[in-house]
Amino acid sequence: MAKTPVIAARDWSTQPAYLSPGYRSTLLRGPKKKLIPLVHTLSELSAPVYGHDQLGELDHDLTQNARVNGEPMGERIVVAGRVMDERGRPLRNTLLELWQCNAAGRYVHRADQHDAPLDPIFLGAGRCITDKDGRYRFLTIKPGAYPWRNHPNAWRPNHIHFSLFGEYFASRLVTQMYFPGDPLMALDPILKSVPEDARDLMVSKFSLDVTQEGFALGYQFDIILRGPKATPMETPR
């Protein structure tokens, strides 16, 4: 008989508010009535996660996974870290997906009509699986800032989106990673919608150990899934 997974309680004080006036679109899509809890069915809590066995050799390398000859434009960077629980124990075999805009601040998506060039050698998406120590590593291009219409003269800071899949299909979590010293972070309503004492948990750290000499600067971004130091996630309560 399949065992029902035990789901630890999350520290919701580190999570973004449903309605944050500065982040304008939350007022349109955030719930305004009390939520109705729905218990997951056994199939939702035991259905397999898809994709672990379909990783390509270059899926973690966003500078090459477009499979087009040449090098993408922009600054090469390495983003690496560990996925852990609240006690620092590694979460092995966790599927991570990453997506981002290119160095000019444009996504490879038809909805992105920003007046910036697309890079035919950069897809802006990748995947990898954590090893036995919970470690992951991506090689990519540092994303650019881009304008958005949330408020007058609004610009999003440099950031990378992460998606993590757990042991069953309904256990997906999504977060964003920022870069240290970015002046736009202080103006970003999305980051400011997160409780102030939790915002640093979404900011990567420059790491000389992760840096590849003569090739790419390195950034460390550890992801913690529970407890008072949990990385804030875009997830339903």
N, C-alpha and C positions, 0 to 999 in steps of 0.2 A: 504494500500500500504506500502510495506517495505521501511524504510528509509535508504538511503545510508550513511554509517558511515563517519564521518568527521575524516580525518587522519591529525594529527598535523605534522608540518614540523620537521624533525630531525636535530639535530646539528651535521652535518657530520664532523666537525673538531675533534670530539672525536672518530671517527671511524678509524679502521686500513686502511692503504693504500692498493689499489689493488695489486700493485707490490712492494714488499719489498725485496731487494736483500739478506738480511740476512736470511729471511725466504724463503728458496730455492724453495719450491714447488709453491709459488705464481707466480714465473716466468714461470711455466708451465701451471697454470690454471687460472691466472688472465687475464682479457680482455686487449687486446692491441689496440683495436679500440674504437672509440667513441660509447657509449651505445645508443641504440634506445629505447626511453621510450615507454612502452606499458601500456595503461590504463586498469585497472582491470575491468572485467565485473561485472554486478550486482550480478551474481551468486557467483562469487569469494568473493565478499564483504558481502554476506549475508548467504552463506552456513554455516551450523552449525559446531562447533568444536566437534570432537568425543572423548570420553573418560571420560567426567565429571561424567557420571552416572555408570562408570564401575570400580571405585576404590575399591580395596580390603582393608580389615581392617589393613593389615600389609604393604601396598604398600609404606608407608613413612619410614618404619623401615628396612633398608638394612641389619641389623644383624639377621633378622628373616624371611624376605620375600622369601628366597630360599626354605622355608618349608622343611628343612632338620634338623634333630635333631643335636644339638650341637651349638657351638659358633664359628663365624669366627675368624681367626687369625688377630692380629693387635690391634692398639689403637682405642678404641671406641671414637667417637666424636659426638656432636650435632651441626648441622648447621641450623641456624634459622635466620629469618629476615622478612622484609616487602617488598612488591612490591607496588611502588608508582608512581604517575605521577610527573611532574616537580614542582607542587605546594605542594607536600607532601601528596596529597590525596590518600587514599588506593585504590588499584585495587582489588576488591572483586571477588571471584569465578574464579580466574585465575588458570588454570591448569599448574603446573610445573612438568617437568620431569628432572631427575638427572641421570647421568651415570659417571662411574669412573673406574679406575683400582683398584686392591686389594692392600693390604699392601706390597706385594712384587713387585708391579709395573707392573702387568699384567692384561689385559682385558679379559673378557670372550667373546672372538671373534676369529674365526678361522684365521683371518688375523694377529693376534698378535702372533708372533713366538718368543717373548722374552724368553730367557732361565731363566725363573723364575717360581716358582710353582703356579699352579692354586689352588684356595681354593673352594672345592665343596660346602661349606656352604655360599659362598658369590657370588651373581649374579652381583653386581655392578650397579644396576639400581633400580630406585624407582620413585614414583609419589605422588603428593598431590595437594590439592586445597587450595588457600588462603581463610582465614576467612573474616568476615565482616570488620576487621581492616587491611586487606591486609597481614596478617601474615601467614608464613609457617614454618614448622619444619621437619627436617629429623634426624634420628638416623642412623649413618653409621660408617665405619672404615676409619681412615685417609689413603689416598692413598699414595703409594710409588712413588719415582722418577723412571724413566725408560729411557733407551737409545733409541735414534732414529737416523736416518741417514742423518739429515739435514746438518751437518758439522762434522769435526773430533772431537771425544770424546764428542758428543752431548748428553745431558741429559735434559729431560723435568722436570720442577719443580713439586712438589706436586700440583695437581689441580683437580677440579671437574667441569664437564660440566653441564650447565643448559639450559633447553629449556622451553620457555614460550609460551602459546597459548592465543590469545586474543579472541574477541567475534565472529570472523569468521575464516574460514578455512585457508585463505591466510595470517594470521597475526601471524605467528610463528617467534620468535626471539631466538637466541642462543648466549650464552656467556660462559666464563670460570671464575672460582673463584680460587684465589691463597691463600696461607697461609702466615701470617706475618713472617718476619725474614728469609725466605727461601733464601739462598745464590745463588741458581740457577736462581732466577728471573732476576738477573742482566745479565745473560748470555743467556736468552731465547729469540730467535728471534721472536717468536709469540707475547710475551708481548711487546717486543721492537718495533714491528711494529705499536703499538698503540701510538698516540701522548703522549709525556712524561707527560704532565699535567693531563692526563686521566687515567694513569696506576693504580694509587692508588684506583680508583673506582672499580677495579677488584680484590682487595686484601681484604680478610675478616679481621675482628678484633676479637682478643680474648676477650671473655666476661665471667666474673664470674657469671653474672646473667643467662646466657644461660647454663653454666656448671651444670651438674647434680652431686651433691655431692657424692663422693666415687664411681662414675660410669663412667663419660665421660666428657672431657673438651668441652667447648662450643665456637662456633665461630659465630659472627654476620655478615651477608652479606645481606645488603639492595640492592634492584634492582630498579633503577629509569629509566623510559622509555623515557623521553624526556627532553629537556632543556640542559643548560650548564653543569649540573652534571649528565647527562645521562650515565648509565653503557654502556661501549662499547660493541657492539653486532656484531656477524658474520652474517650480513644481506646484501642482495643486495641493491645497491643504486637506 
